[in-house]
Amino acid sequence: MATEFRKLGLFESKGHNTLYTLSFIAAMFAGVLYGVLACDSIVAHQIAAALLGLLWIQSAYINHDSGHYVIMSNKKHNRIAQLVAGNCLTGISIAWWKWTHNAHHLACNSLDYDPDLQHIPVFAVSTKFFNSMTSRFYDRKLTFDPVARLLVSYQHFTYYPVMCFGRINLFVQTFLLLFSRREVEDRVLNFAGILVFWTWFPLLVYCLPTWPERFLFVFTSFTVTALQHIQFTLNHFAADVYMGPPTGHDWFEKQAAGTLDITCVPYMDWFYGGLQFQLEHHLFPRLPRCNLRKVAPVVQELCEANKLTVRTLKKAAYQARDKANPVVKNLVWEALNTHG
């Protein structure tokens, strides 16, 4: 199928998404600067904060696209786009993203191999985490201690608040990697980009007149990005999980079972960055996002031919609410059917 898509030029046809998104990011950044530096109204400052959150969301999509395929005219310019959109604008290292995201694609929804599911002590997406399993990605034990037991017991309440401050964890993970002894590609450039972020962002916040306004600005900008964190987690938290690495003969099945698509109208594709087509993206990670909607019907036919289901978040939510026909207990199930 990938060969057929290549013959149709779908891997080379990238549309104008990058141009539109970069222009949108530049316009939003100018709006943020204007709102903070040229306006005295607290309402204007909050609008600027929301714009900054939306800017971070769109920058993350540029980072994601450029990490999977070349979105610029050449690889050198692609690398610059990664460092600017990732490190400089968002404060999240592209090196950290590549390190974790590659593992996520290789072992999608493997409890011990996929770092995107390993959130102990805050969240547990499977009861298997109660046995203190070993993370094969981080090479350390994920201990289910009394603190983890307490936090997981209330994850159905803490999920959305934690999503509002999810960026803090991404900042921490960036520094842990860059200061580690692990081999990091372009470590100096990654540090330089992070330094740029931690120069302009605190200075911008400090330009606000009072500490309460500064707090509200940071809180609002972080909260807006929660929309993206929720999307990313629900794309996988509510899907099937398994132990161990995927094998060659069941990779397709694991991708289909471990992802959830989000149904939306075409004019909202920009908001989701194409990642509402989660299964399509996982099957063809180098396919430009503008073509994911085009291949979705073909993927649907492929799944039906192999007696697999293209799962959606809407279907998962309906299953979670159906107490007459309980399904595998994932985070969505737990959130709607708390049992202590």
Backbone torsions as a table, in degrees:
resi	resn	phi	psi	omega
1	MET	NA	-41.1	177.4
2	ALA	-60.3	-36.5	178.5
3	THR	-64.3	-40.9	178.7
4	GLU	-65.3	-41.2	177.7
5	PHE	-62.9	-36.8	179.5
6	ARG	-67.6	-39.6	177.6
7	LYS	-62.9	-32.3	179.0
8	LEU	-80.2	-4.5	178.7
9	GLY	78.1	17.0	-176.2
10	LEU	-70.7	-26.7	178.9
11	PHE	-78.4	-22.8	-179.3
12	GLU	-96.2	-25.1	-178.9
13	SER	-80.8	104.4	-172.9
14	LYS	-108.3	-0.6	178.1
15	GLY	61.6	-156.2	-178.5
16	HIS	-116.4	21.9	-177.7
17	ASN	-58.2	-43.2	-177.9
18	THR	-63.3	-45.7	178.8
19	LEU	-60.6	-46.2	-179.1
20	TYR	-64.2	-44.0	-176.7
21	THR	-67.4	-44.2	178.8
22	LEU	-63.6	-38.8	177.8
23	SER	-65.4	-40.3	178.2
24	PHE	-63.5	-42.4	179.1
25	ILE	-63.0	-44.6	179.1
26	ALA	-61.8	-43.1	179.6
27	ALA	-64.5	-41.1	179.5
28	MET	-66.5	-39.3	179.5
29	PHE	-63.8	-40.9	176.5
30	ALA	-63.1	-39.1	177.9
31	GLY	-64.9	-38.8	178.0
32	VAL	-63.2	-47.5	179.6
33	LEU	-60.9	-43.1	179.4
34	TYR	-63.9	-45.2	-177.9
35	GLY	-62.6	-35.4	-178.2
36	VAL	-84.8	-44.7	-171.0
37	LEU	-88.3	-27.8	-173.9
38	ALA	-108.8	-5.8	-177.3
39	CYS	-119.0	146.0	179.2
40	ASP	-103.6	-13.8	-175.9
41	SER	-73.8	137.4	176.6
42	ILE	-66.5	-29.1	176.5
43	VAL	-64.7	-44.5	178.0
44	ALA	-61.5	-37.9	179.2
45	HIS	-66.3	-37.9	178.8
46	GLN	-70.9	-36.3	175.2
47	ILE	-63.2	-40.2	177.3
48	ALA	-63.0	-39.0	178.5
49	ALA	-64.5	-42.7	177.8
50	ALA	-64.1	-38.9	176.2
51	LEU	-61.8	-39.9	179.0
52	LEU	-63.8	-40.5	177.0
53	GLY	-62.2	-43.5	177.7
54	LEU	-65.2	-36.4	176.2
55	LEU	-60.6	-44.2	179.3
56	TRP	-63.1	-37.0	178.0
57	ILE	-62.9	-48.7	-178.6
58	GLN	-68.1	-34.3	176.0
59	SER	-63.5	-37.1	178.0
60	ALA	-63.1	-36.5	178.3
61	TYR	-68.1	-38.2	174.9
62	ILE	-61.7	-43.4	177.9
63	ASN	-60.1	-45.2	-178.9
64	HIS	-64.1	-47.3	179.9
65	ASP	-60.8	-47.6	-176.4
66	SER	-69.2	-21.3	176.6
67	GLY	-77.6	-22.1	-179.1
68	HIS	-97.7	-31.8	-179.5
69	TYR	-156.5	165.4	-177.2
70	VAL	-77.9	115.4	-177.9
71	ILE	-97.8	-14.5	-179.5
72	MET	-101.6	-172.3	-176.1
73	SER	-70.1	-25.2	177.6
74	ASN	-155.5	174.8	-175.3
75	LYS	-66.9	-33.8	179.7
76	LYS	-64.1	-47.9	178.2
77	HIS	-66.4	-31.8	177.1
78	ASN	-63.6	-40.1	179.5
79	ARG	-65.7	-40.3	177.7
80	ILE	-62.3	-42.6	179.0
81	ALA	-60.8	-39.6	178.8
82	GLN	-61.7	-47.2	-176.4
83	LEU	-69.1	-36.5	-179.7
84	VAL	-73.5	-51.5	-177.7
85	ALA	-68.2	-33.4	-178.5
86	GLY	-90.0	-76.6	-173.6
87	ASN	-62.7	-50.8	-172.8
88	CYS	-72.2	-41.3	-175.0
89	LEU	-90.4	-34.0	-174.9
90	THR	-108.3	-17.7	-178.1
91	GLY	77.9	12.6	179.9
92	ILE	-113.9	125.8	-172.7
93	SER	-71.2	132.1	174.8
94	ILE	-65.3	-28.3	177.8
95	ALA	-65.8	-42.4	177.1
96	TRP	-64.2	-43.2	-178.8
97	TRP	-60.1	-46.5	-179.0
98	LYS	-62.8	-41.6	-177.7
99	TRP	-59.8	-47.8	-177.1
100	THR	-82.1	-36.8	-173.8
101	HIS	-71.2	-35.3	176.7
102	ASN	-62.4	-41.8	178.2
103	ALA	-65.0	-38.1	178.7
104	HIS	-61.3	-42.9	-179.8
105	HIS	-70.1	-37.0	-178.7
106	LEU	-69.3	-39.0	-175.7
107	ALA	-128.5	57.5	-175.4
108	CYS	-56.5	118.9	176.6
109	ASN	67.9	21.4	168.9
110	SER	-79.7	124.0	-174.4
111	LEU	-61.7	-34.8	-177.1
112	ASP	-101.6	-8.6	-179.4
113	TYR	-113.7	-23.5	-176.9
114	ASP	-94.2	111.2	-178.3
115	PRO	-65.6	-20.3	-178.0
116	ASP	-73.2	-6.5	176.8
117	LEU	-109.4	-2.7	-172.6
118	GLN	-99.9	87.0	-175.0
119	HIS	-121.5	22.2	172.8
120	ILE	-65.6	134.9	15.3
121	PRO	-95.9	4.9	-172.6
122	VAL	-82.4	-48.4	-178.0
123	PHE	-127.9	151.4	170.3
124	ALA	-133.0	115.9	-178.0
125	VAL	-87.8	-2.9	178.0
126	SER	-152.0	148.8	177.7
127	THR	-67.2	-14.2	177.8
128	LYS	-63.4	-24.0	177.3
129	PHE	-68.6	-17.5	179.7
130	PHE	-67.4	-15.6	-178.9
131	ASN	-94.9	14.3	177.7
132	SER	54.3	63.2	-178.9
133	MET	-74.0	166.3	177.6
134	THR	-98.2	129.4	176.4
135	SER	-79.0	119.4	178.1
136	ARG	-76.3	-17.1	178.5
137	PHE	-81.7	-51.4	-179.3
138	TYR	-85.4	-11.1	-179.0
139	ASP	56.8	47.5	175.8
140	ARG	-152.4	162.5	-177.5
141	LYS	-83.5	132.8	176.2
142	LEU	-92.8	87.7	-171.4
143	THR	-74.6	125.7	176.5
144	PHE	-92.5	80.1	-176.6
145	ASP	-91.4	-178.2	-179.7
146	PRO	-57.4	-34.1	178.3
147	VAL	-65.4	-45.2	178.4
148	ALA	-63.2	-41.3	179.0
149	ARG	-59.4	-42.8	-179.9
150	LEU	-65.1	-48.6	-176.3
151	LEU	-66.8	-42.1	-179.7
152	VAL	-66.7	-31.5	179.2
153	SER	-61.1	-24.0	-178.4
154	TYR	-115.6	20.3	-175.8
155	GLN	-65.7	-23.6	177.4
156	HIS	-70.3	-19.8	174.2
157	PHE	-94.3	-35.3	-171.9
158	THR	-88.7	-9.3	-174.4
159	TYR	-54.7	-55.2	-176.9
160	TYR	-67.8	-42.9	175.1
161	PRO	-58.9	-39.7	178.7
162	VAL	-65.1	-38.1	178.0
163	MET	-60.9	-32.3	179.9
164	CYS	-66.0	-26.4	-179.2
165	PHE	-115.8	21.9	-179.1
166	GLY	-61.1	-26.8	-179.0
167	ARG	-63.0	-32.1	-179.6
168	ILE	-60.2	-41.8	177.6
169	ASN	-62.7	-38.7	179.5
170	LEU	-66.7	-36.8	175.3
171	PHE	-62.9	-45.3	-179.1
172	VAL	-63.0	-44.7	-179.9
173	GLN	-62.4	-36.3	177.1
174	THR	-60.9	-48.7	-178.7
175	PHE	-67.6	-37.3	178.7
176	LEU	-60.9	-40.1	179.1
177	LEU	-71.3	-47.8	-175.1
178	LEU	-66.8	-27.7	178.5
179	PHE	-94.6	0.5	-179.5
180	SER	-81.6	172.7	177.5
181	ARG	-88.2	0.2	179.0
182	ARG	-65.9	146.5	178.0
183	GLU	-69.1	124.0	-177.4
184	VAL	-123.4	125.6	178.3
185	GLU	-66.2	129.7	178.5
186	ASP	52.5	51.5	-177.7
187	ARG	-59.0	-42.6	-178.1
188	VAL	-63.2	-44.5	178.8
189	LEU	-64.8	-36.7	177.4
190	ASN	-64.8	-42.4	176.9
191	PHE	-62.2	-43.0	-178.8
192	ALA	-61.5	-43.1	178.8
193	GLY	-63.6	-41.6	178.3
194	ILE	-64.5	-37.9	177.7
195	LEU	-63.0	-38.7	176.9
196	VAL	-59.4	-45.7	-179.5
197	PHE	-62.4	-47.4	-176.4
198	TRP	-77.6	6.8	169.5
199	THR	-99.0	-53.4	-174.8
200	TRP	-74.4	-36.7	-175.2
201	PHE	-67.7	-50.0	177.0
202	PRO	-61.9	-36.6	179.0
203	LEU	-64.5	-40.5	178.6
204	LEU	-62.8	-46.0	179.5
205	VAL	-62.7	-39.2	-177.9
206	TYR	-67.5	-21.0	178.2
207	CYS	-69.5	-15.9	177.0
208	LEU	-71.7	149.6	-167.7
209	PRO	-71.8	-33.2	-174.9
210	THR	-132.4	161.0	179.4
211	TRP	-66.9	-38.3	175.1
212	PRO	-59.1	-40.3	178.0
213	GLU	-66.8	-37.6	178.5
214	ARG	-63.3	-42.8	178.4
215	PHE	-62.7	-46.0	-179.4
216	LEU	-62.5	-37.5	179.5
217	PHE	-62.8	-48.9	179.6
218	VAL	-64.6	-44.1	-179.3
219	PHE	-60.0	-45.7	-178.7
220	THR	-65.8	-45.1	-179.4
221	SER	-62.8	-40.3	178.0
222	PHE	-68.3	-39.9	-177.3
223	THR	-65.0	-37.4	178.3
224	VAL	-60.6	-39.6	-179.3
225	THR	-69.2	-13.4	176.5
226	ALA	-59.8	-28.7	178.2
227	LEU	-58.0	-40.5	179.3
228	GLN	-73.4	-40.4	178.4
229	HIS	-61.4	-40.3	178.2
230	ILE	-63.6	-44.1	178.4
231	GLN	-58.5	-49.0	-176.6
232	PHE	-63.3	-42.1	-177.6
233	THR	-71.2	-42.8	-179.0
234	LEU	-70.6	-20.3	173.6
235	ASN	-61.1	-21.2	-174.9
236	HIS	-132.9	-32.6	-176.4
237	PHE	-58.9	-34.0	-175.6
238	ALA	-93.2	9.7	180.0
239	ALA	-101.8	179.8	-178.7
240	ASP	-71.8	148.9	177.7
241	VAL	-125.4	166.2	-179.7
242	TYR	-157.3	169.9	178.4
243	MET	-105.7	148.0	176.0
244	GLY	86.5	175.1	179.3
245	PRO	-81.5	155.7	174.9
246	PRO	-72.3	149.6	177.1
247	THR	-100.9	165.1	-174.8
248	GLY	-58.3	-35.5	-174.0
249	HIS	-84.9	-11.1	-178.0
250	ASP	-121.7	15.7	-177.7
251	TRP	-61.2	-44.6	-179.2
252	PHE	-61.8	-44.0	179.9
253	GLU	-62.8	-40.0	-179.6
254	LYS	-65.6	-38.8	178.2
255	GLN	-65.5	-41.7	-179.4
256	ALA	-66.8	-39.0	-177.7
257	ALA	-78.8	-24.9	-173.3
258	GLY	-97.0	7.0	-178.5
259	THR	-128.8	153.4	175.1
260	LEU	-129.4	129.1	174.7
261	ASP	-85.1	157.8	175.9
262	ILE	-117.7	120.6	-178.6
263	THR	-78.0	129.4	177.4
264	CYS	-153.0	164.3	178.2
265	VAL	-77.3	154.2	-176.0
266	PRO	-55.5	-36.1	-176.1
267	TYR	-72.6	-3.1	174.9
268	MET	-100.6	3.6	-179.4
269	ASP	-57.8	-35.5	-178.7
270	TRP	-61.5	-34.5	-176.5
271	PHE	-70.0	-37.8	-178.1
272	TYR	-90.5	-6.6	178.9
273	GLY	65.8	21.6	-178.0
274	GLY	81.8	-9.7	-174.6
275	LEU	-83.4	3.5	168.3
276	GLN	-69.1	-20.9	173.0
277	PHE	-92.8	66.7	-171.8
278	GLN	-67.1	-43.0	179.1
279	LEU	-65.2	-45.6	179.8
280	GLU	-59.5	-40.4	179.6
281	HIS	-66.7	-40.3	-178.7
282	HIS	-69.9	-32.9	178.2
283	LEU	-74.5	-34.6	-178.2
284	PHE	-132.3	71.9	-173.7
285	PRO	-63.5	-20.8	179.3
286	ARG	-93.4	4.7	179.0
287	LEU	-79.6	124.1	178.9
288	PRO	-55.2	143.5	-173.5
289	ARG	-60.3	-28.2	-179.0
290	CYS	-67.4	-13.1	-178.7
291	ASN	-106.3	-1.6	-178.0
292	LEU	-65.3	-39.4	178.8
293	ARG	-65.8	-33.1	-179.3
294	LYS	-66.6	-36.8	-175.8
295	VAL	-89.9	-9.2	-177.5
296	ALA	-55.0	-45.6	178.6
297	PRO	-62.5	-34.7	179.1
298	VAL	-67.8	-41.6	177.3
299	VAL	-63.3	-40.0	177.1
300	GLN	-58.3	-45.9	178.8
301	GLU	-63.9	-39.7	179.4
302	LEU	-63.1	-42.3	179.4
303	CYS	-65.7	-43.3	179.0
304	GLU	-63.0	-38.1	179.0
305	ALA	-65.5	-28.3	179.8
306	ASN	-102.7	14.5	177.8
307	LYS	57.9	40.3	175.4
308	LEU	-114.8	157.1	-177.7
309	THR	-111.8	132.4	170.0
310	VAL	-78.9	108.8	-173.3
311	ARG	-89.3	144.8	179.7
312	THR	-124.3	158.5	179.0
313	LEU	-62.6	-35.8	179.4
314	LYS	-61.2	-44.5	178.5
315	LYS	-64.2	-40.8	-180.0
316	ALA	-63.4	-38.3	179.5
317	ALA	-66.7	-41.2	177.8
318	TYR	-64.2	-39.7	177.8
319	GLN	-64.0	-39.4	-178.7
320	ALA	-65.1	-30.4	-179.8
321	ARG	-82.9	-13.0	-175.3
322	ASP	-88.1	94.1	-178.4
323	LYS	-75.3	-17.2	179.4
324	ALA	-74.1	-28.2	179.5
325	ASN	-130.2	75.5	-175.9
326	PRO	-64.4	143.6	178.2
327	VAL	-110.4	-176.9	178.6
328	VAL	-55.3	134.9	-172.3
329	LYS	-81.8	97.5	176.8
330	ASN	-105.3	-170.7	-175.5
331	LEU	-62.3	-37.4	177.9
332	VAL	-64.2	-43.7	178.4
333	TRP	-60.0	-46.0	-177.5
334	GLU	-62.8	-38.9	-177.3
335	ALA	-64.6	-31.8	-176.1
336	LEU	-97.8	-14.6	-176.8
337	ASN	-134.7	58.4	-177.1
338	THR	-64.3	133.7	-178.2
339	HIS	-128.8	28.9	173.7
340	GLY	94.8	NA	NA
